[in-house]
Amino acid sequence: MKKIFLLMMLAVGIVFYADAQHVRVRLDFPGNVVLRPAGPAPFRSAVWVSPQWRWRSGRYVAVSGYWARPHRHRSVWMDGYWRHSRKGYVWVPGYWI
């Protein structure tokens, strides 16, 4: 449920503010970002890597998700997430474990 709510917030573009310093973070979520395609995986060991955010030109820009082959046998993809810091919200990228 939290993931769906977060995706809905991101789809309309959200501005976060820090409590003390009013740091503004603008999220740019274009309509062409792939959340997860319908249907089966394209190959046997495929793992869906969810959309990520990249810091470019002073703002976060959405990068589409994609199918990937794990780096090692039985690797698991951990999705990225937003973490609150003293300066506002910061994107923590996803990674393989």
C-alpha positions in Angstrom: 0.0 0.0 0.0 2.8 2.4 0.8 4.5 1.7 -2.5 1.3 2.5 -4.4 0.8 5.7 -2.5 4.4 6.8 -3.1 4.1 6.1 -6.8 0.9 8.1 -7.0 2.6 11.0 -5.3 5.6 10.8 -7.6 3.3 10.6 -10.7 2.0 14.1 -10.1 5.3 15.6 -9.1 5.9 16.3 -5.4 7.8 19.1 -3.7 9.4 18.2 -0.4 10.4 20.7 2.2 12.7 20.3 5.1 11.5 21.6 8.5 14.1 24.1 9.3 15.8 25.1 6.1 13.0 24.8 3.5 15.1 22.8 1.1 13.1 22.3 -2.1 13.4 19.1 -4.1 11.5 19.0 -7.3 10.8 15.5 -8.8 10.3 15.2 -12.5 8.3 12.1 -13.3 7.8 11.9 -17.0 5.0 9.7 -18.4 7.3 7.4 -20.3 8.8 5.8 -17.2 8.1 2.1 -17.1 6.9 0.9 -13.7 6.7 -2.8 -14.6 5.5 -4.3 -17.9 2.7 -6.8 -17.9 3.4 -10.4 -18.8 6.2 -12.8 -18.1 9.9 -12.0 -17.7 11.8 -11.9 -21.0 14.3 -14.6 -19.9 14.6 -17.2 -17.2 16.6 -15.6 -14.5 15.3 -12.0 -15.1 14.8 -9.7 -12.2 12.8 -6.5 -12.4 14.8 -3.4 -11.4 12.3 -0.8 -10.4 12.5 2.8 -11.6 15.2 4.9 -9.9 15.9 8.6 -9.4 19.1 10.3 -10.6 20.3 13.8 -9.6 20.8 15.8 -12.8 21.2 19.5 -13.3 20.0 20.3 -9.8 16.9 18.1 -9.7 15.9 14.4 -9.4 14.9 12.8 -12.7 13.1 9.5 -13.0 14.9 6.6 -14.8 12.7 3.8 -16.2 12.8 0.3 -14.7 14.3 -2.6 -16.6 14.8 -6.3 -16.6 18.3 -7.4 -15.5 20.3 -10.5 -15.0 21.5 -10.9 -11.4 25.3 -10.5 -11.0 25.6 -13.7 -9.0 23.4 -16.8 -8.5 20.5 -16.0 -6.2 21.2 -12.3 -6.0 18.3 -10.2 -4.9 17.5 -6.6 -6.0 16.7 -4.2 -3.1 14.6 -1.3 -4.3 15.8 2.3 -3.7 13.9 4.5 -1.3 13.6 8.1 0.0 15.4 8.8 3.3 14.8 11.9 5.4 18.0 13.8 6.3 18.6 17.1 8.0 18.6 18.8 4.6 15.4 17.2 3.3 14.7 14.0 1.4 17.5 12.1 -0.3 17.2 9.2 -2.8 19.1 6.0 -1.7 19.6 4.0 -4.9 18.7 0.3 -5.2 21.4 -2.3 -5.0 22.1 -6.1 -5.4 22.6 -8.3 -2.3 
